[in-house]
């Protein structure tokens, strides 16, 4: 699945806000990875494609399509 960086940034920024406000309470590793992803997405052109790859179990990789750079890996399990 792919998404553009701008839409993904807005979604993940909202998720991070919910985590910081205690609305959701994922493990600290998820919070840290979400923060890193939001920071990286903020510096990418909003129209750039980001591949969202779902691995075994609950691991999700966010990959910058133009470079293959893994922006974040979040294990939500």
Secondary structure, DSSP 8 states (H G I E B T S, - for coil): -EEEHHHHHHHHHHHHHHHHTTSS---HHHHHHHHHHHHHHHTS-TTSEEEEEE-STTEEEEEETTT--EEEEEE--
